[in-house]
Amino acid sequence: MKRILIIFFALSLTQVSQAQTQKYSTFYMQRASLFSKLPITPKDIVFIGNSITNGAEWAELFPQKHVKNRGISGDTSEGVYDRLDPVVKGKPAKIFILIGINDISRGIKVENIVMNMRRIVEKIQTESPKTKIYIQTIPISKCLKGI
């Protein structure tokens, strides 16, 4: 019995250690992995961002368009930047970006959010120069609650 408890305790510590060192949630990792395998084409309109993007049925809202949903609930501006490669590789026609509310709720400095947004835009402009970029705003009332 003592041996079983020791093994259980050791496994628990390993899982806690892994959870503390994992940069992104399991949901993020699963969605990002799926998105990396789904193709983007120059005809596509890509929506990328957090739960607001993730929760919408973009293809149904715009049935005549080539719309791709690349939203991940809980995502941050750094998370979008980190998973941008498969999107820009396809050189989509348009990208709509809605990100930042989770940064604010996690206490990330405004300067860092702006820097990440700049990095996102610069990466798109550099690697997919014909792509039109649309920055969507985050709900201002959510931002003001933290001030």
C-alpha positions in Angstrom: 0.0 0.0 0.0 2.8 2.3 0.9 4.5 1.6 -2.5 1.2 2.5 -4.3 0.9 5.8 -2.5 4.5 6.7 -3.4 3.9 5.9 -7.0 0.7 7.9 -7.0 2.4 10.9 -5.4 5.3 10.7 -7.9 2.9 10.7 -10.8 0.9 13.6 -9.3 4.1 15.7 -9.0 5.0 14.9 -12.6 1.6 16.0 -13.8 1.7 19.2 -11.7 5.2 20.0 -13.0 4.2 19.5 -16.6 1.1 21.7 -16.1 3.2 24.5 -14.7 5.7 24.4 -17.5 3.2 24.1 -20.4 2.9 27.5 -22.0 -0.6 27.0 -23.5 -3.7 25.0 -22.5 -4.4 21.5 -23.8 -7.4 23.0 -25.7 -5.0 25.5 -27.3 -2.5 22.8 -28.3 -5.3 20.6 -29.7 -6.8 23.4 -31.8 -3.4 24.8 -33.0 -2.4 21.2 -34.0 -5.6 20.8 -35.9 -5.3 24.2 -37.6 -1.7 23.4 -38.7 -3.0 20.5 -40.7 -6.0 22.3 -42.3 -5.1 24.1 -45.5 -5.5 27.8 -46.1 -5.7 29.1 -49.7 -5.4 32.5 -51.4 -9.2 32.5 -51.7 -9.8 32.2 -48.0 -10.9 34.7 -45.4 -9.5 33.8 -42.0 -10.9 34.8 -38.7 -8.3 34.4 -36.0 -8.5 35.2 -32.3 -10.0 34.1 -29.0 -13.3 32.7 -27.8 -15.3 35.4 -29.5 -13.9 34.1 -32.8 -13.9 30.5 -31.8 -17.6 30.6 -30.9 -18.9 32.0 -34.1 -20.1 29.9 -37.1 -18.3 32.0 -39.7 -18.9 29.7 -42.6 -22.7 29.8 -41.9 -22.7 33.6 -41.4 -20.9 34.0 -44.8 -22.0 31.0 -46.8 -20.9 32.3 -50.2 -17.3 33.0 -49.0 -14.3 30.8 -48.3 -14.2 31.4 -44.6 -12.0 29.7 -42.1 -12.3 29.9 -38.3 -9.0 29.9 -36.5 -10.3 31.0 -33.1 -9.1 29.4 -29.8 -10.9 30.1 -26.6 -8.6 31.7 -24.0 -6.0 32.7 -26.6 -3.7 35.8 -26.2 -1.9 38.0 -28.6 1.3 36.0 -28.1 -0.7 32.8 -28.7 -2.0 34.1 -32.1 1.6 35.1 -33.1 2.9 31.7 -32.1 0.4 29.9 -34.4 0.4 32.3 -37.3 2.7 30.3 -39.6 0.1 27.9 -41.1 -2.2 30.8 -41.8 0.3 33.1 -43.6 1.8 30.1 -45.5 -1.6 29.8 -47.3 -1.5 33.5 -48.2 -5.2 34.1 -47.6 -7.1 37.0 -49.2 -8.1 38.5 -45.8 -7.4 38.0 -42.1 -9.7 39.3 -39.4 -7.9 39.5 -36.0 -9.7 39.8 -32.7 -7.4 39.4 -29.8 -6.4 41.1 -26.5 -9.2 40.7 -24.0 -7.5 37.6 -22.4 -4.2 39.6 -22.3 -5.9 42.3 -20.3 -7.6 39.9 -17.9 -4.2 38.3 -17.3 -2.6 41.6 -16.4 -0.4 41.8 -19.5 0.9 45.3 -20.0 -0.7 47.3 -22.8 2.8 47.9 -24.3 3.2 44.1 -24.6 -0.2 43.7 -26.2 0.6 46.4 -28.7 4.0 44.9 -29.4 2.4 41.5 -30.1 -0.2 43.0 -32.4 2.6 44.8 -34.3 4.5 41.5 -34.6 1.3 39.8 -35.9 0.7 42.5 -38.5 4.4 42.7 -39.6 4.5 38.9 -40.0 1.4 38.9 -42.2 2.7 41.8 -44.3 6.1 40.2 -44.7 5.0 36.6 -45.5 1.7 37.3 -47.2 1.9 40.9 -48.6 -1.3 40.7 -50.6 -3.4 39.7 -47.6 -5.7 42.4 -46.3 -5.6 42.7 -42.6 -8.6 43.8 -40.4 -8.0 44.5 -36.7 -11.2 44.0 -34.7 -11.6 45.8 -31.4 -11.9 44.2 -28.1 -15.0 45.1 -26.0 -14.0 48.4 -24.3 -16.2 47.8 -21.2 -14.2 44.7 -20.4 -11.0 46.8 -20.6 -12.3 49.5 -18.3 -13.2 47.1 -15.5 -9.5 46.4 -15.0 -8.6 50.1 -14.7 
